[in-house]
Amino acid sequence: MFTGIIQAIGKIKSIELGSFCFQAKKSFFDEVKIGDSIAVNGVCLTTIKIDDNYFKVDISKETLRCTIFSHLGVDSLVNLEKTLRLNQGIDGHLVSGHVDGIVKVVGRSIEGKSIRFKMKTPKNLIKYITKKGSICINGVSLTVNNINDCVLDINIVPYTLKTTTLGELEINSKANLEVDIIARHIERLLYFEKNSYEIYH
């Protein structure tokens, strides 16, 4: 599990045969070992090699299909977060690292020191998103200001712009989206509650 609070900005060092190598500051790798999970732009990936300032992962065709990794190249910047430890607090919200879909930036405007984005969301995911609820965009825990049809209104404050890659998003940029996992579990529970008679009789 993760929290959506980004711990470092990394960079794609190399891409070859489904393996991605990510570079980051040396301090990010404290207590990281081979086999650990790291969220890269919100995608939970398993480390297969670690050095002083980089780590390597394998990315499946399914992950490439469901995320923005197929759109990224060498030197692209990414958001990084190590897994949540049981003795840590949760400053963002519970994030699984399993991307649900891809959003597209359809609006971007400066508001004081902040940036307000409008992001178009896949229709099948909008039911899991609520005004003032939490979502995860490229690994960053964010609050939805408003929803109009399938377009989310999101305000990114200066601190988040400084410590993540979200400020680089422009019109037509795409980003990974994970909806609130609690909403998904509630839907599943309600489904079985509604269909329990047919299932057990």
C-alpha positions, 0 to 999 in steps of 0.5 A: 500500500501507498499514501499518494505522498510523493517522496522523490522525483525520478527520471527514466534512465533506460528502457529495454525489452520491457525493463525500465531503469529509474534514476533518483537521489541516493537518499531515496534508496535507504532501506530499499532492497531487491523485491520491494515495491515502489510506486512509479507514477502511481504504479506499483512495481517490483524492484529487480536491481538496485544501485546507488542511484537507480533501480530497475523493474520489469513492466508487463504488456498489460501494465504498458496498455493500462498506464502512461508508461507506453507514452514515456521515454528516456529522461521523462520525469516520474513520481516515486513513493516507497511502500507504506510502513505500519509505523507511518502515518497516512497523510494522503489516502490509501493507494494500492498502486493499481491504476484504473485508467488514464485521464487527459488534461483538457484545461489548465489555468494559473490561479495565483501560485496554484494551477487548476487542471481540468481532467477528462476521466473514462466514463466507467470510472466516474461513478467512483469519484465524488466531489471533495473525494480523494483520487490518485493522479500519477501517484499523487493523492489529490482532492477533487474540487468539482465534477462536470460530466466526466471532467474533474476540476483539480487545484494543485498547490505550490508545494505539490507543484514543487515536489511532484511532476504534476506541474509539467502536465499540459493540455492533452497530457495524459496521466495515470488515475487510481480511484478510491479503493473504498468506493470499489469495495463498497460497490462490490459489497452492494452487488453481493447484497443485491444479488445474494438471493440468486447466489445462495438459492 
